[in-house]
Amino acid sequence: QKEVEQNSGPLSVPEGAIASLNCTYSDRGSQSFFWYRQYSGKSPELIMSIYSNGDKEDGRFTAQLNKASQYVSLLIRDSQPSDSATYLCAVNEENTGFQKLVFGTGTRLLVSP
Amino acid sequence: GAVVSQHPSWVICKSGTSVKIECRSLDFQATTMFWYRQFPKQSLMLMATSNEGSKATYEQGVEKDKFLINHASLTLSTLTVTSAHPEDSSFYICTVLAESSYEQYFGPGTRLTVT
């Protein structure tokens, strides 16, 4: 059973701070890694994809991948109250042709004004 | 990313009736779509993989005769919950797969309440 582990939180940060969200995965064959944001009562929204080791930046978001350690993280700079949501880490499964995603249970982020 | 719609956004039905949920890929031809279910404060649960022109592949424990999936075109997949019961009340969400990037784009979801 492939697994994706996330701390459920809540992770509380003050407005303007950096929020750091972490995720570990068990499938060494995984090739693609995704971060989704889910607001309460809404469906998830894709915010970042990362495929290679290292950092990938998009606006206030930076995804970091370390395949050797089977670790992926998301940094949110200058956190805003509107960033308060649950962040889901997802990893694709090698044995499904990389089509299916395995989701973590999500980390709830609270950004206080 | 792809734009995905679902209809209806919410539905209330009586126990024993059937409900059809549509998932449309508005700007993208989707060979593969996925159907998920999410109970309150729980994680996403993959129900099935919907492949255009062929039978859906169901996850272990998901009753294929209860959750009928049809993917008749590259832009439309439907999920029919047959003989619905209160325990089927949930948030049903579809995704489309972008095969070049392996990204999945979510529809807005359908909230089903069975009374």
Interface residues (C-beta under 8 A of the other chain):
Chain A: Q31 S32 F34 Y36 K42 S43 P44 E45 L46 S49 L88 A90 N92 F98 Q99 K100 L101 F103 G104 T105 G106
Chain B: G1 T32 F34 S43 L44 L46 T49 F91 I93 L97 E99 S101 Y102 E103 Q104 Y105 F106 G107 P108 G109
